[in-house]
Amino acid sequence: MTTVSIGQRTIMMSDQGPLNPLPMLGAPPESPYKITGELPREILEGSAYGYPRNLYPYQLQDGYGRTRSARSLQTVVLENGRLRAVFLPGLGGRLWELTDKGTGKNLLYTPTSIQFANLALRNAWFAGGIEWNIGTRGHSPTTCSPLHASILTNAQGQDVLRMWEFERLREVVFQIDAWLPPDSPVLYVAIRVRNPNDTEVPMYWWTNAAVPENPASRVIAPAGSAFATSYTGDVSRVDPTNDGGADCTWPVNNARARDFFFDISTEKQPWILQADGDGDGLAMLSSQALRGRKLFVWGQGRGGRRWQEWLSPEGGAYAEIQAGLAQTQFQHLVMPGGAEWTWVEAYGNARVDPRIAHAADWSAAVDHCGRRVQALQDGGSVEAAHQAASGWADHEPQRRVGTGSGWGAVESIRRRRGRIPWPEQSGTPFETETISEDERPWLDLLEGKGFGGADTFVNGTDWEVLLEQCPHDAPALLHRAFIKHARGELDDARVLYLASLELAETAQAHRGVALADLSQGRTGEGLAQYATACSLEPESSALLAEGLTAFLGADDAQGALGLLRQTGHPATRQGRIGFLEAAALAGVGKTEEAAALLKAGLEVADLREGENPILDLWQQVCPNEEVPARYQFSMA
């Protein structure tokens, strides 16, 4: 018998805080790797295609800190006699726990608290469980946001958890159906992505599973080589069992952060698993469409260990095993206009023999684990599950248990009014009732009720037409400027920003002009615009941090200090502003004052993965002193 229950769980968690008010008009936080050399053509071509100019119309989720408190989270639990799966619909639909009831082991790494950190495309991310990533390289724009969630009963009488959302970067609809048949040794998850547009979109999907890392655990996949990275920008083919003399399929053998994309034959059923000292651990298998398999490790260096502590302050180490549409995460695939892509994933405990899986003979380990995966769920069974899920994909959900954003509802209304293609939404309803104050100004614009401004953003030429039809006012001009700026039409955007400023002086318009000027080499003008923007909103830490970063990037540390004085911030503070102040002090030769700020203990809650600017600054202002462990974040 299978049960589905809706409940609450109390967990120590950092507060996400408010959205950053500034539109994301700059380049995405994670630049694409420069993929060259002796790599397969599909990787070379896919890596050169589809990387977005920016993440507009999304906003950053960077309002969190490092203080955690007890919070109640909604859970949806699927359980049969063999497995117990716990989902968090309010946090990207994360599969938080998957317990093998026969062994009592959680097959996933699940930390005791949730601490947000700057690893996702929109900044906020947290470690643990299985997450779903769509859109472009990086942790998904929806990974820390609620998804729409409902329960439906399929033709076999089984309850299915359905989660769905409208993804705004690629303008596609995705849904996740999870179910656990009676006595099934695997949890099934069916994914459907639909492109309602007439034109192709670059598509990316990776399912990332955090698994416990310990000396007794090994990761195995059916491949003799892998395409590896080491956070230096290089990608090369390696033997993962003998890379520089180390068998890197044991996560603890990796000295530094690494990615290993296994080169699995397209003729084989794709799978990857982690096996602990008893032979237990998560096995990820799927239908053929989900081709890629990857191992990620933080590494055993000081930086890797520090990141583990940063993400799991109460302790615990993990690695990740992942599955994706493409062979590597550098690639985007071409998703044609009107296309619908579906596949099924299955997760369970393959219960391998550790004497074979952990043996030095990789081929023998792969053969044995492959047989155990087949025993767990063969390709025919996975395909049968895929066919079954396709049959109920459009069935209407019967009991709503969670609400995502209202953007899908606004998009549905916009497309119907403009007779623009939109997918059948009986299975993924975007109801008008889900529209919140965030989306309300745009619904009013669609309904001809005028436009009084908005703190959120939209994209597309038809929105521009509607804004052009508004009375000549500052908010409409400003949002037209944002849309053109996001498309890279900087001259036109600048004209609209300035036209908006003629009617009303706003920090957002001055900031837009600053970005345009700096992008086009007008450094002095751009910095002056930032100064004006910050003077209009001196309480905005997001704007101040961006302005300080611009001044320091232009080697104007004196100007950065002037900006701090202008906004009236105290001389000493924590967080990113405190670090930028220390950098500015060092830039004008006040190394003792900069060193004092660092020695007082700066904690930058949104330190970016791959960054280590505090270490660099420490070595500059405290050249003869050992760098404290708290500032060791280097992943290379």
C-alpha positions in Angstrom: 0.0 0.0 0.0 1.2 3.5 -0.8 0.2 6.6 1.3 0.6 10.3 0.5 0.5 12.7 3.5 0.7 16.5 3.7 2.4 17.8 6.8 4.8 20.3 8.3 8.4 20.0 9.5 10.2 22.4 11.8 13.8 23.0 10.7 16.5 25.6 11.5 16.7 27.8 8.5 18.0 31.2 7.4 15.5 33.8 6.4 15.4 34.4 2.6 14.7 38.0 3.1 13.2 40.3 0.4 14.0 40.1 -3.3 16.7 42.4 -4.6 14.8 45.4 -6.2 17.3 45.8 -9.1 16.5 44.0 -12.4 19.1 41.4 -13.4 20.6 43.2 -16.4 24.2 42.1 -16.1 25.8 38.9 -17.3 24.8 35.7 -15.4 26.9 35.1 -12.4 28.5 32.0 -13.8 30.3 32.6 -17.1 30.5 29.8 -19.6 33.6 27.7 -19.8 35.9 28.2 -22.8 35.5 24.7 -24.3 38.2 23.9 -26.7 40.5 21.1 -27.6 40.0 17.4 -28.3 36.4 17.1 -27.3 33.4 15.6 -29.2 31.8 18.0 -31.7 28.4 17.9 -29.9 30.0 19.2 -26.7 31.9 22.0 -28.6 28.8 23.0 -30.5 26.4 22.8 -27.6 28.7 24.8 -25.4 28.7 27.6 -27.9 24.9 27.8 -28.1 22.3 29.3 -26.0 24.0 31.0 -23.0 21.8 33.9 -22.0 22.8 37.5 -22.0 21.3 37.9 -18.6 18.7 36.5 -16.2 16.1 39.3 -16.7 13.2 39.3 -15.9 14.1 37.5 -12.7 15.3 39.3 -9.5 18.1 38.2 -7.2 17.3 36.3 -4.1 20.1 37.8 -1.9 18.3 39.1 1.2 19.3 36.2 3.5 21.9 36.2 6.3 23.8 33.7 8.4 21.3 33.6 11.3 19.1 30.5 11.4 15.9 30.1 13.4 13.2 27.5 13.7 10.8 27.6 10.7 7.9 25.4 9.7 8.1 24.0 6.1 5.3 22.1 4.3 6.1 18.5 3.4 4.5 16.0 1.0 5.4 12.4 2.0 5.1 9.4 -0.4 5.5 6.1 1.4 5.2 2.4 0.6 6.6 -0.7 2.3 10.1 -0.1 1.0 10.7 3.7 0.6 9.7 6.9 2.2 10.2 10.1 0.1 9.8 13.6 1.6 9.3 16.6 -0.7 9.5 20.4 0.0 7.2 22.0 -2.5 7.9 25.5 -1.1 11.6 25.2 -1.9 11.7 24.3 -5.5 10.0 21.0 -5.0 13.2 19.6 -3.5 13.2 15.9 -2.7 14.6 16.3 0.8 14.8 12.7 2.0 14.6 9.2 0.4 14.7 6.5 3.1 15.2 2.8 2.3 13.0 1.3 5.0 14.8 -2.1 4.7 18.1 -0.6 5.9 16.8 2.5 7.6 19.2 4.6 5.6 18.4 7.9 4.0 19.9 7.5 0.5 20.4 11.3 0.3 22.4 13.8 2.1 20.0 15.8 4.2 21.6 18.5 6.5 20.0 19.3 9.9 19.5 22.9 8.8 19.0 25.0 5.7 21.6 27.8 5.2 21.2 29.8 2.0 24.4 30.7 0.1 25.3 32.3 -3.2 25.5 29.3 -5.6 22.4 29.6 -7.8 21.6 31.7 -10.8 19.6 34.1 -8.6 22.0 33.8 -5.7 20.2 31.8 -3.0 20.8 28.1 -2.9 21.0 25.4 -0.2 22.6 22.0 0.1 20.9 18.7 0.4 18.4 16.4 -1.3 17.5 16.2 -5.0 16.9 19.4 -6.9 15.6 20.1 -10.4 17.5 22.6 -12.6 16.1 24.0 -15.8 17.0 26.9 -18.1 20.7 27.4 -18.3 23.9 26.2 -16.6 23.7 26.7 -12.9 21.2 26.1 -10.1 17.8 26.9 -11.4 16.0 30.2 -11.0 13.2 28.3 -9.3 15.4 26.3 -6.9 14.5 28.4 -3.8 11.0 29.4 -4.9 7.7 27.6 -4.3 6.2 25.5 -7.1 2.6 24.9 -7.7 1.7 21.5 -6.2 -1.3 19.2 -6.2 -2.2 15.6 -5.7 -4.0 13.6 -8.4 -5.0 10.0 -8.7 -3.9 8.2 -11.9 -5.7 5.5 -13.9 -4.1 2.8 -11.7 -5.5 4.4 -8.6 -2.1 5.6 -7.4 -1.7 9.0 -5.9 0.8 11.3 -7.8 2.4 14.4 -6.5 2.5 17.0 -9.3 4.6 20.1 -9.2 4.8 22.7 -12.0 5.8 26.2 -12.9 6.3 28.6 -15.8 10.0 29.2 -16.2 10.5 32.8 -17.3 14.0 32.8 -18.8 13.1 30.3 -21.5 9.4 30.9 -21.3 8.6 27.2 -21.0 6.3 25.2 -18.7 7.7 22.3 -16.7 6.1 19.7 -14.5 7.3 17.0 -12.2 5.2 14.0 -11.4 6.4 11.8 -8.5 4.8 8.5 -7.5 5.6 5.4 -5.6 3.7 2.2 -6.6 2.9 -0.3 -3.9 5.9 -2.4 -3.1 8.1 -0.6 -5.6 11.8 -0.5 -4.8 12.1 2.8 -6.7 10.5 6.2 -6.6 9.5 7.3 -10.1 9.7 10.9 -11.2 8.3 11.9 -14.7 9.5 15.2 -16.1 7.7 17.1 -18.9 9.0 20.3 -20.5 6.9 22.2 -23.0 8.0 25.0 -25.3 4.8 26.9 -26.3 6.7 29.4 -28.4 6.8 29.4 -32.2 10.6 29.6 -32.1 13.3 27.3 -30.7 14.7 27.8 -27.2 18.0 26.6 -25.8 17.2 24.0 -23.2 19.0 22.7 -20.2 18.0 20.2 -17.5 20.0 18.6 -14.7 18.8 16.7 -11.7 21.3 17.0 -8.8 21.3 14.6 -5.9 23.4 15.2 -2.8 24.7 12.0 -1.3 26.7 11.4 1.9 30.5 11.7 1.4 32.7 9.4 3.6 35.8 7.3 3.1 33.7 4.1 2.5 31.7 5.6 -0.4 32.4 5.2 -4.1 30.5 6.5 -7.2 30.1 4.3 -10.2 28.7 4.8 -13.7 29.0 2.7 -16.9 31.8 4.6 -18.5 35.6 4.2 -18.9 36.3 7.9 -19.2 34.9 11.3 -18.2 35.2 14.9 -19.2 36.6 16.6 -16.1 36.9 20.2 -14.9 38.8 21.6 -11.9 37.5 25.2 -11.7 40.4 26.5 -13.8 38.4 26.8 -17.0 39.9 23.7 -18.5 38.0 20.6 -19.7 39.7 17.4 -20.6 39.0 13.7 -21.0 40.4 11.7 -18.1 40.2 8.2 -16.7 38.4 8.9 -13.4 39.8 5.8 -11.8 43.4 7.1 -12.4 43.5 10.8 -12.7 46.9 12.0 -11.7 47.4 8.7 -9.8 44.2 9.0 -7.8 41.0 7.0 -8.2 38.6 9.9 -8.2 35.5 7.7 -8.2 36.0 7.8 -4.4 35.0 11.4 -3.6 37.4 11.6 -0.7 40.3 11.0 -3.0 39.8 14.4 -4.7 42.2 17.1 -3.5 40.1 19.9 -5.0 36.7 20.6 -6.4 36.0 18.6 -9.5 33.3 17.8 -12.1 33.4 14.4 -13.8 30.9 14.0 -16.7 30.9 10.3 -17.5 31.1 9.4 -21.2 28.3 6.9 -21.3 27.4 5.2 -24.6 24.1 6.2 -26.0 23.3 2.5 -26.5 23.3 1.8 -22.8 20.7 2.6 -20.2 22.1 5.6 -18.3 22.6 5.3 -14.6 24.9 6.3 -11.8 25.1 5.2 -8.2 26.8 5.8 -4.9 27.7 2.8 -2.7 28.7 3.0 0.9 30.7 0.4 2.9 27.7 -1.9 3.1 26.9 -1.5 -0.6 23.9 0.8 0.1 23.4 4.2 -1.6 21.4 6.1 -4.1 21.0 4.7 -7.7 19.8 7.2 -10.3 18.5 5.6 -13.5 16.3 7.0 -16.2 14.8 6.6 -19.7 17.2 7.3 -22.6 16.4 11.0 -23.0 18.3 11.9 -19.8 21.7 11.1 -21.2 24.3 12.8 -19.0 25.7 11.5 -15.7 28.1 13.5 -13.4 30.0 13.3 -10.2 30.7 16.6 -8.3 33.0 16.9 -5.3 34.0 19.8 -3.2 37.5 18.3 -2.6 39.5 17.7 0.5 41.4 21.0 0.4 40.8 23.8 2.9 38.6 25.6 0.5 36.4 22.6 -0.2 36.1 21.8 3.5 35.2 25.5 4.2 32.4 25.4 1.6 31.0 22.3 3.2 31.0 24.0 6.6 29.5 27.2 5.1 26.6 25.2 3.6 26.1 22.8 6.5 27.1 24.8 9.7 26.1 21.9 11.9 28.4 19.5 10.1 28.2 16.9 7.4 30.0 16.3 4.1 28.4 15.4 0.7 29.1 14.8 -2.9 26.6 15.1 -5.8 25.6 12.6 -8.5 23.6 14.1 -11.3 21.7 13.4 -14.5 21.1 15.7 -17.4 19.7 16.0 -20.9 23.1 16.7 -22.5 26.4 15.0 -22.0 27.9 17.9 -20.0 26.6 21.0 -18.2 28.3 23.3 -20.7 25.8 22.5 -23.4 22.3 23.6 -24.3 20.1 21.6 -26.6 17.9 23.0 -29.3 14.3 22.7 -28.3 12.1 23.4 -31.3 9.1 25.6 -31.2 6.0 23.8 -30.0 8.1 20.8 -28.8 7.3 18.7 -25.7 10.1 16.6 -24.1 9.4 13.9 -21.5 11.4 11.3 -19.6 11.2 9.3 -16.4 13.8 9.1 -13.6 13.9 6.4 -11.0 15.7 6.4 -7.6 16.3 3.5 -5.2 18.9 1.5 -3.4 20.7 -0.9 -5.8 22.2 -2.8 -2.8 25.4 -3.8 -4.5 28.1 -6.1 -3.2 30.8 -3.8 -1.7 33.5 -6.4 -2.3 33.0 -6.1 -6.0 31.8 -2.4 -6.3 34.8 -1.3 -4.2 37.3 -3.5 -6.0 40.2 -2.0 -7.9 38.9 -3.6 -11.2 36.6 -0.9 -12.5 35.2 -3.0 -15.3 34.1 -5.7 -12.8 32.6 -3.0 -10.5 30.7 -1.5 -13.5 29.4 -4.9 -14.7 28.3 -5.9 -11.2 26.6 -2.6 -10.5 24.9 -2.6 -13.9 23.4 -6.0 -13.1 22.2 -4.7 -9.7 20.6 -1.6 -11.4 18.9 -3.9 -13.9 17.5 -6.0 -11.0 16.3 -2.8 -9.3 14.6 -1.6 -12.5 15.4 -2.6 -16.0 15.0 -0.4 -19.1 11.7 -1.9 -20.0 10.2 -1.1 -16.6 11.4 2.5 -16.8 10.0 2.8 -20.3 6.7 1.4 -19.1 6.6 3.9 -16.3 7.3 6.6 -18.9 4.4 5.5 -21.1 2.1 5.4 -18.1 3.0 8.9 -17.0 2.5 10.3 -20.5 -1.0 8.9 -20.3 -2.0 11.0 -17.3 0.2 14.1 -17.9 -2.8 16.2 -18.8 -5.1 14.9 -16.1 -6.4 17.6 -13.9 -4.9 17.8 -10.4 -7.6 17.0 -7.7 -6.2 18.5 -4.5 -4.0 21.6 -4.5 -1.3 21.5 -1.7 1.0 24.4 -2.7 1.0 27.6 -4.8 3.8 28.8 -7.0 4.1 32.2 -8.6 1.4 34.1 -10.5 3.5 34.5 -13.6 2.1 31.5 -15.3 -1.4 32.9 -14.9 -0.3 36.3 -16.2 1.4 34.6 -19.2 -1.6 32.5 -19.9 -3.9 35.6 -20.0 -1.3 37.5 -22.1 -1.0 34.8 -24.7 -4.7 34.1 -25.0 -5.5 37.8 -25.5 -2.7 38.1 -28.1 -3.6 34.7 -29.7 -0.1 33.5 -29.0 0.5 29.8 -28.6 0.1 28.4 -25.1 0.1 24.7 -24.0 -2.9 22.8 -22.8 -3.0 23.6 -19.1 -5.6 21.2 -17.8 -2.8 19.2 -16.1 -0.8 22.3 -15.0 -3.4 25.0 -14.3 -2.3 28.6 -13.8 -5.2 30.1 -12.0 -6.0 33.8 -11.8 -6.3 33.3 -8.0 -2.5 32.7 -7.9 -1.7 36.3 -9.1 -0.2 38.2 -6.2 0.7 41.9 -5.7 4.0 41.1 -7.5 2.2 40.4 -10.8 -0.9 42.5 -10.3 0.4 45.7 -12.1 1.0 43.6 -15.2 -2.4 42.1 -15.1 -3.9 45.6 -14.9 -1.8 46.6 -17.9 -3.2 43.6 -19.8 -6.7 44.5 -18.9 -6.4 48.1 -20.0 -6.4 49.6 -16.5 -3.3 51.6 -17.0 0.2 51.2 -15.5 1.3 52.9 -12.3 4.7 51.2 -12.1 5.9 47.9 -10.8 8.6 46.4 -8.6 8.8 43.4 -10.8 9.8 43.0 -14.4 8.6 41.5 -17.7 10.1 40.8 -21.1 8.8 40.7 -24.7 7.9 43.0 -27.5 4.1 42.8 -26.8 4.8 44.1 -23.3 6.6 47.0 -25.0 3.6 47.7 -27.2 1.3 47.8 -24.2 3.7 50.2 -22.3 3.9 52.4 -25.4 0.2 52.7 -25.3 0.2 54.1 -21.8 0.2 57.8 -21.1 3.7 59.3 -21.4 4.8 58.7 -17.8 8.0 57.8 -16.1 7.2 54.2 -15.0 6.2 53.1 -18.5 9.3 54.7 -20.0 11.5 53.1 -17.3 10.2 49.6 -17.9 10.5 50.0 -21.6 14.1 50.9 -21.0 14.6 47.7 -18.9 13.2 45.5 -21.7 15.5 47.1 -24.3 18.5 47.0 -21.9 17.9 43.2 -21.3 18.0 42.7 -25.1 21.3 44.5 -25.4 19.9 47.6 -27.1 21.8 50.0 -24.9 21.5 53.1 -26.9 17.8 52.9 -27.1 17.6 51.9 -23.4 19.7 54.9 -22.4 17.4 57.3 -24.4 14.4 55.8 -22.5 16.1 56.1 -19.1 16.9 59.7 -19.7 13.3 60.4 -20.9 12.0 58.8 -17.7 14.4 61.0 -15.7 12.9 64.1 -17.3 9.6 63.2 -15.8 10.7 61.8 -12.4 14.1 61.3 -10.9 14.5 57.7 -9.7 17.4 55.6 -8.5 16.4 52.8 -10.9 16.7 55.1 -14.0 20.1 56.5 -12.9 21.3 53.0 -12.2 20.2 52.0 -15.7 22.1 54.8 -17.3 25.1 53.9 -15.2 25.1 50.3 -16.4 24.7 51.5 -20.0 27.5 54.0 -19.7 30.0 51.6 -18.1 29.2 48.9 -20.7 30.0 51.4 -23.5 33.2 52.7 -21.9 31.9 56.0 -20.5 33.4 55.3 -17.1 33.2 58.7 -15.5 29.6 59.3 -16.6 28.6 55.8 -15.3 30.2 56.3 -11.9 28.5 59.7 -11.6 25.2 58.1 -12.3 25.8 55.5 -9.7 26.6 58.2 -7.2 23.3 60.0 -8.0 21.3 56.7 -7.8 22.8 56.0 -4.3 22.0 59.5 -3.1 18.4 59.0 -4.0 18.1 55.7 -2.1 20.9 55.8 0.5 19.2 53.0 2.5 19.5 50.5 -0.4 22.3 48.1 0.4 21.8 46.4 -2.9 22.4 49.6 -4.8 25.3 50.7 -2.6 27.1 47.3 -3.0 26.7 47.5 -6.8 27.9 51.1 -6.9 30.9 50.4 -4.7 31.8 47.4 -6.9 31.6 49.6 -10.0 33.9 52.2 -8.4 36.4 49.6 -7.3 36.2 47.9 -10.7 37.2 51.3 -12.3 40.2 51.6 -9.9 38.6 54.5 -8.1 38.9 53.5 -4.5 38.7 57.1 -3.4 35.4 57.5 -5.1 34.2 54.3 -3.4 35.0 55.8 0.0 33.3 59.0 -1.0 30.2 57.0 -2.0 30.2 55.4 1.5 30.4 58.9 3.1 27.7 60.2 0.9 25.2 57.6 1.8 25.8 58.1 5.5 26.7 54.5 6.3 28.6 53.9 9.6 32.4 53.6 9.3 32.4 49.9 10.3 30.0 47.3 9.3 29.7 43.6 8.4 28.8 41.8 5.2 29.6 42.6 1.6 29.5 46.4 2.3 32.1 45.9 5.0 34.3 43.9 2.6 34.0 46.6 -0.1 34.9 49.2 2.4 38.0 47.3 3.4 38.9 46.9 -0.3 38.5 50.7 -0.8 40.6 51.5 2.2 43.3 49.2 0.9 43.0 50.9 -2.5 43.9 54.3 -1.0 46.8 52.9 1.0 45.0 52.7 4.4 46.1 49.1 4.8 46.0 49.1 8.6 42.4 50.2 8.6 41.5 47.6 6.0 43.4 44.9 8.0 41.5 45.9 11.1 38.2 45.3 9.4 39.3 41.9 8.2 40.7 40.9 11.6 37.4 41.9 13.3 35.9 39.0 11.3 34.0 39.9 8.2 31.2 37.4 7.2 29.9 37.9 3.7 26.7 35.9 3.6 26.4 36.0 -0.2 30.0 35.1 -1.0 29.9 33.7 -4.6 30.9 30.1 -5.3 34.3 30.2 -7.0 35.1 33.7 -5.5 37.7 34.2 -2.8 38.2 38.0 -2.7 38.6 38.1 1.1 41.6 35.8 0.9 43.1 38.0 -1.8 42.6 41.2 0.2 44.0 39.6 3.4 47.2 38.6 1.5 47.4 42.2 0.3 47.0 44.0 3.7 48.3 41.3 6.0 51.1 39.9 3.8 53.1 38.2 6.6 50.2 36.6 8.5 48.5 33.3 7.8 45.1 33.5 6.2 42.4 32.5 8.8 40.5 29.3 8.0 37.2 31.3 7.9 38.5 33.1 4.7 39.6 30.0 2.9 37.1 29.5 0.1 39.3 28.7 -2.9 38.0 25.9 -5.0 41.0 25.6 -7.4 
